[in-house]
């Protein structure tokens, strides 16, 4: 509706960097990720997102952002009944290759590429013939998201609470998939509530979001501080602002 959620975020991710965004529920973390990929429920009333030199990401349609290398792993991956996982993955990868002037994979070529990537996320070939995420457990859905990440090889990967609902074994598998993708040619934004994910995927920077703004930034030690002390400093800051007013 008319509710303003994000309030002037100034944020930069360079190639090769991993940024973690933490913060209380309702602070705008997921909204931020959805705005970057072009979710139609949100209207951007000001500002720009420079993705490549001279290009405003906000001018592109969601599918163009994806084909240019922006990827979002959903907090709650959707089920797509009637669409086989194998077909979905191959068509998505071929659209991305087509956008970059590369030859499309035929089904046999793609199966060879897919088999290698599936081993990275410990997924059984049985998942290929099943409908996208239909009947998958929470952990299986998240592995499927990381499989998409591995196949699409985006320039910017945004992972929205990809650790939620995972047991420790699934968390380690998902983290291993992200670390295998991590490199000097891409950037990663991790949205999470918990230090445990950052035990396996080491961030270069940690940011705290509150009321739609980045209110504090630091290194990996900031996540450890939040794990220990929580977000009490946000309430202290609000109380201080009220006193000044």
C-alpha angles and dihedrals in degrees: 000000000000096000114122109224106169119050113195106313116196107195135153131189120186127198112277094025131117117205123189119203117200133171145127123299112281095024094122102259097129092040089056091054093047093049090054092056095042106255106188095223092072131070121204108215098182145001136046138253111217107204101164126008109295095358123114109209090207090067092063128085115244093255091051091051089052093048090049090056110271112135132184123195103203125233087222109025112212126237118235109197115203096026116101115226092230093054093044093052095045094049092047092050092046092051089054092047091047091053089056096046095254127138115262120245117248114222094265094048091047093051090060092051092044095051091057093049093046091059089058092061097035094242121158119234086238088081093065096074095043123094115266107286092332109146091357119141118239091261092048091052091052091048088051089054091052089047088057089049091052093048099043095044095204125197091227121032119190114192112194108202091318088167096061114116095009125131117222095267093050090046091054091048094049091046091050089054092051092047091050089055094044114105149131092279098060143045129223131205113194118195110196145145097210140068091214093079090051089055087070102030107044111212124212091210136020122202131189118217122200130165091357096307139096100246101172138016135186145130130293090291090071090067090053090051091051091049089054103038106020121208099314090124089066092060091047089052093049091049090051091051091051091052092052091049 
